[in-house]
Every structure is written in C-alpha cells, then in structure tokens.
Amino acid sequence: MKIIENILKSVVLDEAVISEKEQLSKSAYRIRIQSEKIKGLEFHPGAFLRMGIGIGKEELSMKDKVRSYSIWDINHHEGFIDIAIATHSNGIGSHWVTNCEVGEKLYFKLKKGKFLADDSAESYLMIGDLSALSHLYMIQKSLGANKNVKGIVYSQNQSDLFEDLDGNTPFDFYKLPQNPSQEIIEKIKEILPDLEGKKMVYIAGDSRLCVALTQFFRKELNWESSQIKTKPFWNPEKKGLE
C-alpha cells in the first residue's frame, strides 16, 4: 500500500495545500487549494480534479483514498482552485472536508472529462442537486452573457443550497426529495416555452435522475444525444461514483 501511495504522490498526483476553508451551508463547504502547478494548468470549464484525500490513512482502502471534485473556480495568476464539497452523503469525502484544516497538504490531478461547457447553443437548461451546484455555476459563467440559461437546482433542505462566488444565484432553487424525476419533468415542461433557438440540457447529480431525464428528453421530446449532457456524481447504492 505504501509503495502505491508513494507513486501516487511522486508521479501521478501533484501536491497542493489548503489555503482557505469556509462552510457555505449546513451541508456544504468551500475549500481553496493552492499550488504552483495550478498556474500552468490547461483548463476547460467543466473539468474536475482527482484528489488524494486519504493518502496516509491505513484504515482506508485504496479506492477510498481518491475522490473526484468539480472545479468551481480557478485563478491561474495566483495559483489556486476553489472547490465546493457536499456532505449530505456522509461518505469518506464528507468526513474529510468536515475535519480538514487550512495548511494541510493534499494531492490532485486535473481531469478534463466530458461534462464540459459547450457554447454552440442559444438556450440552456441546467438541472442538478447540491452535489452538482458548483459545477453548473462554472459552466453557466463560461457560456457568456448572451445565452439564455435556465436552471433547476434542488435539495431536500433548500437552505443547503448556496450562491455563486460572485454572490449571484442564476438558477431557481427548490426543496425536493431525492430522485424527484416526476417533479422535475413538470418543471421542465413549464420552462420549455422560454427556450428558443438551438437548445441544450446539462443534467448532473443523482444517477437515477440522470437516467430518467435522459430518457424523457430522448423519447418524449425527441432531442438529439448531442443536446443532452449528463454527469452522475453519486448513487445512493454506491461509493465514490465519478
């Protein structure tokens, strides 16, 4: 195990330090990680980080030592990245962010992924829960002010949802249970008349909702696959779902 961890630290991942920590709500934190490596990263809005948050903890299995988190903001000049981490799942990452402290080291690697900003449409609908909120904020900001963007973001406790780093809340917030597919579909039907021109939807968070809404857009609305972007961040029956 130690050999693999040493390879992760020295070859695979880059070192950073936690420079800020802020509790955004009862179930979410913002942490800022600082590193000279960040200054030279080639970043695409919607990219995420692989973070080694359990390295050095022998009680954790290797699969629990690395987690994936969305990039909320990046500053190349000063070399920092802001990340929002939800704690409602009560998993390994939740315990880590609750107990981590400013000054601690961690290890990271930028991953591009496929859930990236695409500015080729005129109208956008963004749907997700607390776990996806910072990711949707990043994409929304990168699209430009001339785009028509609507958002449906929900949580079982609406007070857990937080504003963007600039203080804006460009999405509508709702208090809804887990996996509220039917409720969300009804809200989508209300919003659709306001979406003009080429349309695109981003769906993130609960994997069950991602599946249900993808089927709705494909089978009932006849949207093309290129118009539907999904990112399952978590599943109640699994751990560490990317």
Secondary structure by P-SEA (a helix, b strand, c coil): caaaaaaaacccbbbbbbcccccccccbbbbbbbcccccccccccccccccccccccccccccccbbbbbbccccccccbbbbbbbcccccaaaaaaacccccccbbbbbbbccccccccccbbbbbbcccaaaaaaaaaaacccccbbbbbbbccccccccccccccccbbbbbccccaaaaaaaaaaaaccccccbbbbbbbccaaaaaaaaaaaccccccccccbbbbbcccccccccc
